[in-house]
């Protein structure tokens, strides 16, 4: 018996492919049951996020199991044979991959913490569904230990590494916790979407989307679980937001000093954070002179992100050294191929204290 992983991520497939392969959360238990109903597969965990779709499992014949899973995904989702190339890992390579995922080393934003909670949630759902046994339990519990070890013993989380993460870090300095912060997006481009997703991942709520093409505003609002407003009406919503992301293709400023001055006069000192990622810029520089208003443009955010990325990239080798040392100490061969008959379907009793903790997002 060995472990395996089949998947695609942001490095191997564009969003157009990933979104077609994504598992709807409510359908995951049914898919897990179907996957474990295959003769070749005895255990399974599905990890499906905006940046990756991965299936981890246990099998006596991992190569055959991987082939079967490819057939399953092609049969159930809107992809054609040959349209997507999945990566395949077996035994120690599968464990190594999961450990890097849980540690944030395989993320679009290097070192980000959101994936750690997503891995825990995926494992918890598989446990609840009854599709994990000794190998998956041990593999995922150890991935939690490694993820925490990497983050606490290295500086992989030091500094922002993208415009979105830089914006989030700045927003947290302004507001503290982002829980409940209200966001408006003016212009429904890709950079607006990723910046909004970064804010949502830290607790921001109430996304309002406005775009010259109302159809595109509705599409992005649906994706972000927000609401769309028409482009000639967004100014009337300024009183209801804490963070504005502007990224239109207008040749002149669309967010003006007098608009923001009017809004701030009734906010009783409550701050407003504006993120201008448009070129030409969307927001007048004079806005930044208003009390409790914080304006950052794309160059400022990119400089913060570049400095953070350089610092984090230096930590990659250090992080992988931590993972390699863990694998040497624990003996990955035992994990990748535990002999049959060594115990039931519950978590391994010899695992770290992580096993006893509730599986909640960090």
C-alpha positions as CSV (number, residue, x, y, z in Angstrom):
1,X,0.0,0.0,0.0
2,X,1.3,3.5,-0.9
3,X,0.1,7.1,-0.9
4,X,-0.3,9.2,-4.0
5,X,-1.4,12.7,-5.2
6,X,-3.0,13.8,-8.4
7,X,-3.6,17.5,-9.2
8,X,-3.3,20.8,-11.0
9,X,-2.4,24.2,-9.6
10,X,-1.8,27.8,-10.6
11,X,1.6,26.8,-12.0
12,X,0.4,24.0,-14.2
13,X,-3.1,25.1,-15.4
14,X,-4.8,28.5,-16.1
15,X,-7.8,29.6,-14.1
16,X,-10.1,28.6,-17.0
17,X,-9.1,25.0,-16.4
18,X,-8.9,25.1,-12.6
19,X,-12.4,26.5,-12.3
20,X,-13.8,23.7,-14.4
21,X,-12.1,21.1,-12.3
22,X,-13.0,22.7,-9.0
23,X,-15.2,20.6,-6.6
24,X,-18.2,22.5,-5.2
25,X,-17.9,22.2,-1.4
26,X,-21.3,20.6,-0.9
27,X,-20.5,17.9,-3.5
28,X,-17.1,16.9,-2.0
29,X,-18.5,14.1,0.3
30,X,-20.3,12.5,-2.7
31,X,-17.1,12.7,-4.8
32,X,-15.0,11.2,-2.0
33,X,-17.4,8.3,-1.7
34,X,-17.3,7.7,-5.4
35,X,-13.5,7.9,-5.5
36,X,-13.2,5.4,-2.6
37,X,-15.7,3.2,-4.3
38,X,-13.1,2.5,-7.0
39,X,-11.3,-0.9,-6.5
40,X,-7.9,0.8,-6.8
41,X,-8.4,3.4,-4.0
42,X,-8.9,2.7,-0.3
43,X,-8.5,6.2,1.1
44,X,-8.9,9.8,-0.3
45,X,-8.8,13.5,0.6
46,X,-9.9,16.2,-1.9
47,X,-8.2,19.6,-1.6
48,X,-10.0,22.1,-3.9
49,X,-9.2,25.8,-3.7
50,X,-9.1,28.7,-6.2
51,X,-5.4,27.9,-6.9
52,X,-5.4,24.1,-6.9
53,X,-7.4,20.9,-7.2
54,X,-5.6,17.9,-5.7
55,X,-6.7,14.4,-4.6
56,X,-4.6,12.5,-2.1
57,X,-5.1,8.8,-1.5
58,X,-3.9,5.3,-0.6
59,X,-3.7,2.4,-3.0
60,X,-2.1,-1.0,-3.5
61,X,-1.6,0.0,-7.1
62,X,-1.0,3.8,-7.1
63,X,-0.2,4.1,-10.9
64,X,-3.5,2.4,-11.7
65,X,-5.3,4.6,-9.2
66,X,-3.9,7.7,-10.7
67,X,-5.0,6.6,-14.2
68,X,-8.5,5.9,-12.8
69,X,-8.7,9.3,-11.2
70,X,-7.8,11.1,-14.5
71,X,-10.7,9.2,-16.1
72,X,-13.0,10.1,-13.3
73,X,-12.2,13.9,-13.5
74,X,-12.5,13.9,-17.3
75,X,-15.8,12.1,-17.0
76,X,-17.3,14.3,-14.3
77,X,-16.0,17.8,-15.2
78,X,-15.9,19.9,-18.4
79,X,-12.5,18.9,-19.6
80,X,-11.4,16.9,-22.6
81,X,-8.7,14.2,-22.7
82,X,-5.4,15.9,-23.3
83,X,-6.7,19.3,-22.4
84,X,-5.0,19.3,-19.0
85,X,-1.9,17.6,-17.8
86,X,-2.1,16.5,-14.1
87,X,0.9,16.2,-11.9
88,X,1.3,12.8,-10.3
89,X,3.2,12.0,-7.1
90,X,3.7,8.7,-5.3
91,X,5.1,7.6,-2.0
92,X,7.7,10.0,-0.6
93,X,7.1,12.5,-3.4
94,X,3.4,12.7,-2.5
95,X,4.2,13.4,1.1
96,X,6.9,16.0,0.2
97,X,4.4,17.8,-2.1
98,X,1.7,17.9,0.6
99,X,4.2,19.2,3.2
100,X,5.2,22.0,0.9
101,X,1.6,22.8,0.2
102,X,0.7,23.0,3.9
103,X,3.8,25.1,4.5
104,X,2.9,27.7,1.8
105,X,5.8,26.9,-0.4
106,X,3.6,25.9,-3.3
107,X,1.3,28.9,-3.1
108,X,0.9,31.8,-5.5
109,X,1.7,34.0,-2.5
110,X,4.8,32.4,-1.1
111,X,4.4,31.5,2.6
112,X,0.7,32.5,2.8
113,X,-1.3,31.0,5.7
114,X,-4.7,30.6,4.1
115,X,-3.8,27.2,2.5
116,X,-3.0,25.7,6.0
117,X,-6.6,26.2,7.0
118,X,-7.8,24.9,3.7
119,X,-5.7,21.7,4.0
120,X,-7.1,21.1,7.5
121,X,-10.7,21.7,6.3
122,X,-10.2,19.2,3.4
123,X,-8.9,16.6,5.8
124,X,-11.7,17.2,8.3
125,X,-14.3,16.7,5.5
126,X,-12.7,13.5,4.4
127,X,-12.7,12.2,8.0
128,X,-16.4,13.1,8.4
129,X,-17.2,11.4,5.2
130,X,-15.2,8.3,6.4
131,X,-12.7,8.2,3.5
132,X,-9.5,8.4,5.6
133,X,-7.7,5.6,7.4
134,X,-4.3,5.1,8.9
135,X,-2.2,6.4,5.9
136,X,-4.2,9.6,5.2
137,X,-4.6,10.3,8.9
138,X,-0.9,10.0,9.5
139,X,0.0,11.9,6.3
140,X,-2.2,14.9,7.0
141,X,-1.5,15.1,10.7
142,X,2.2,15.2,10.0
143,X,1.6,17.9,7.3
144,X,0.0,20.1,10.0
145,X,3.1,19.6,12.2
146,X,5.4,20.4,9.3
147,X,3.4,23.5,8.3
148,X,3.6,24.9,11.8
149,X,7.3,24.0,12.1
150,X,8.2,25.7,8.9
151,X,6.4,28.9,9.8
152,X,7.7,29.1,13.3
153,X,11.4,28.2,12.5
154,X,11.9,30.3,9.3
155,X,11.0,33.7,8.0
156,X,9.0,32.6,5.1
157,X,6.1,34.8,6.1
158,X,8.1,37.9,6.4
159,X,7.0,40.7,4.0
160,X,4.3,40.9,1.4
161,X,4.9,39.1,-1.9
162,X,2.2,40.4,-4.2
163,X,0.2,43.6,-4.8
164,X,-2.8,41.9,-3.2
165,X,-0.9,40.8,-0.1
166,X,0.8,44.1,0.3
167,X,-2.6,45.8,0.2
168,X,-3.9,43.3,2.8
169,X,-0.9,44.0,5.1
170,X,-1.5,47.8,4.8
171,X,-5.2,47.4,5.4
172,X,-4.5,45.4,8.6
173,X,-2.1,48.2,9.8
174,X,-5.0,50.7,9.3
175,X,-7.9,48.7,10.6
176,X,-6.4,46.0,12.7
177,X,-8.5,42.9,12.1
178,X,-10.3,43.1,8.8
179,X,-13.4,41.2,10.0
180,X,-16.4,43.1,8.8
181,X,-14.5,45.6,6.6
182,X,-16.5,46.6,3.6
183,X,-14.9,46.7,0.1
184,X,-15.8,48.4,-3.1
185,X,-14.2,47.4,-6.5
186,X,-14.3,50.0,-9.2
187,X,-13.3,48.2,-12.5
188,X,-13.6,44.5,-12.7
189,X,-10.2,43.5,-13.9
190,X,-8.0,40.6,-12.9
191,X,-5.8,42.6,-10.5
192,X,-8.9,43.9,-8.8
193,X,-10.2,40.4,-8.4
194,X,-7.0,39.0,-6.9
195,X,-6.6,42.0,-4.5
196,X,-10.2,41.6,-3.4
197,X,-9.6,37.8,-2.8
198,X,-6.6,38.6,-0.7
199,X,-8.8,40.9,1.5
200,X,-11.6,38.4,1.7
201,X,-9.1,35.7,2.8
202,X,-8.4,37.9,5.9
203,X,-12.0,38.5,6.8
204,X,-13.2,41.4,4.7
205,X,-16.9,41.4,3.9
206,X,-19.6,43.1,1.8
207,X,-18.0,43.3,-1.6
208,X,-19.5,45.9,-3.9
209,X,-18.4,45.7,-7.6
210,X,-18.9,48.4,-10.2
211,X,-17.8,48.3,-13.8
212,X,-18.6,50.1,-17.1
213,X,-19.8,46.7,-18.4
214,X,-22.5,45.8,-15.9
215,X,-22.4,42.2,-17.0
216,X,-18.7,41.9,-15.9
217,X,-19.6,43.6,-12.6
218,X,-22.3,41.0,-12.0
219,X,-19.9,38.1,-12.9
220,X,-17.2,39.3,-10.5
221,X,-19.7,40.1,-7.8
222,X,-21.1,36.5,-8.1
223,X,-17.6,35.0,-7.8
224,X,-16.8,37.1,-4.8
225,X,-20.2,36.6,-3.2
226,X,-20.9,40.4,-3.3
227,X,-23.3,42.7,-5.2
228,X,-23.0,44.7,-8.4
229,X,-23.9,48.3,-8.9
230,X,-24.0,50.2,-12.1
231,X,-21.0,52.4,-13.0
232,X,-23.0,55.7,-12.8
233,X,-24.2,54.7,-9.3
234,X,-21.0,53.7,-7.4
235,X,-20.4,57.2,-5.9
236,X,-23.7,56.8,-4.0
237,X,-22.2,53.7,-2.2
238,X,-19.1,55.4,-0.9
239,X,-20.6,55.9,2.5
240,X,-20.9,52.2,2.9
241,X,-17.3,51.1,2.4
242,X,-14.0,51.0,4.2
243,X,-11.7,49.9,1.4
244,X,-11.8,51.0,-2.3
245,X,-9.9,49.2,-5.0
246,X,-9.9,51.1,-8.3
247,X,-8.7,49.7,-11.6
248,X,-10.5,51.2,-14.5
249,X,-9.2,52.0,-18.0
250,X,-10.3,55.6,-17.8
251,X,-7.8,58.1,-19.2
252,X,-8.4,60.4,-16.2
253,X,-9.1,60.2,-12.5
254,X,-12.6,58.8,-11.6
255,X,-12.2,59.1,-7.8
256,X,-11.9,62.8,-6.9
257,X,-10.9,64.8,-3.9
258,X,-14.3,66.3,-3.4
259,X,-16.0,62.9,-3.4
260,X,-13.9,61.5,-0.7
261,X,-13.9,64.8,1.3
262,X,-17.7,64.7,1.4
263,X,-17.7,61.0,2.5
264,X,-15.2,61.6,5.3
265,X,-17.1,64.5,6.8
266,X,-19.7,62.0,8.0
267,X,-17.5,59.1,9.1
268,X,-16.6,60.4,12.6
269,X,-12.9,59.6,12.2
270,X,-13.4,56.2,10.7
271,X,-10.5,55.5,8.2
272,X,-10.8,54.9,4.5
273,X,-8.2,52.9,2.6
274,X,-7.9,53.5,-1.2
275,X,-5.9,51.2,-3.5
276,X,-5.2,52.6,-6.9
277,X,-4.0,49.9,-9.3
278,X,-4.9,51.6,-12.5
279,X,-2.6,53.0,-15.1
280,X,-3.3,55.9,-15.7
281,X,-4.2,56.4,-12.1
282,X,-7.8,56.5,-11.1
283,X,-7.6,58.4,-7.8
284,X,-6.5,62.0,-7.4
285,X,-3.3,62.5,-5.3
286,X,-5.0,65.2,-3.3
287,X,-7.2,62.5,-1.7
288,X,-4.3,61.5,0.4
289,X,-4.2,64.9,2.1
290,X,-7.6,64.2,3.8
291,X,-7.5,63.2,7.4
292,X,-7.9,59.4,8.0
293,X,-7.6,58.6,4.3
294,X,-4.8,56.4,3.1
295,X,-4.0,56.1,-0.6
296,X,-1.5,53.8,-2.2
297,X,-0.9,53.4,-6.0
298,X,0.4,50.4,-7.9
299,X,4.0,51.5,-7.9
300,X,4.0,51.9,-4.1
301,X,2.4,48.5,-3.6
302,X,4.7,46.8,-6.2
303,X,7.7,48.1,-4.3
304,X,6.5,46.7,-1.0
305,X,5.7,43.4,-2.8
306,X,9.1,43.2,-4.5
307,X,11.0,43.7,-1.2
308,X,8.9,41.0,0.5
309,X,9.3,38.5,-2.4
310,X,13.1,38.8,-2.3
311,X,13.1,38.2,1.4
312,X,10.8,35.2,1.2
313,X,12.7,33.6,-1.7
314,X,15.8,33.5,0.3
315,X,13.9,31.4,2.8
316,X,12.8,28.6,0.4
317,X,16.0,26.6,0.8
318,X,15.7,27.0,4.6
319,X,12.1,25.8,4.6
320,X,12.9,22.8,2.4
321,X,15.7,21.9,4.8
322,X,13.2,21.9,7.7
323,X,10.9,19.5,5.7
324,X,13.8,17.2,4.7
325,X,15.0,17.0,8.3
326,X,11.4,16.1,9.4
327,X,11.2,13.4,6.8
328,X,14.5,11.9,7.8
329,X,13.6,11.9,11.5
330,X,10.1,10.4,11.0
331,X,11.0,7.9,8.2
332,X,8.8,8.7,5.2
333,X,9.1,5.1,4.0
334,X,7.0,4.0,6.9
335,X,4.4,6.6,6.1
336,X,4.3,5.9,2.3
337,X,3.9,2.1,2.7
338,X,2.6,1.1,6.1
339,X,2.1,-2.7,6.3
340,X,-1.5,-3.9,6.4
341,X,-3.2,-4.8,9.6
342,X,-1.7,-2.1,11.8
343,X,-4.8,-0.5,13.0
344,X,-8.2,1.0,12.2
345,X,-9.6,4.1,10.6
346,X,-9.0,6.7,13.4
347,X,-6.0,9.1,13.8
348,X,-2.7,7.5,14.6
349,X,-2.2,7.4,18.4
350,X,1.5,8.1,18.1
351,X,1.1,11.4,16.2
352,X,2.0,14.8,17.6
353,X,-0.4,16.8,19.8
354,X,-1.8,18.4,16.6
355,X,-4.0,15.3,16.3
356,X,-5.9,16.1,19.4
357,X,-6.8,19.7,18.4
358,X,-10.0,20.7,16.7
359,X,-9.6,21.1,12.9
360,X,-10.5,24.8,12.6
361,X,-9.0,27.3,10.3
362,X,-6.2,29.4,11.7
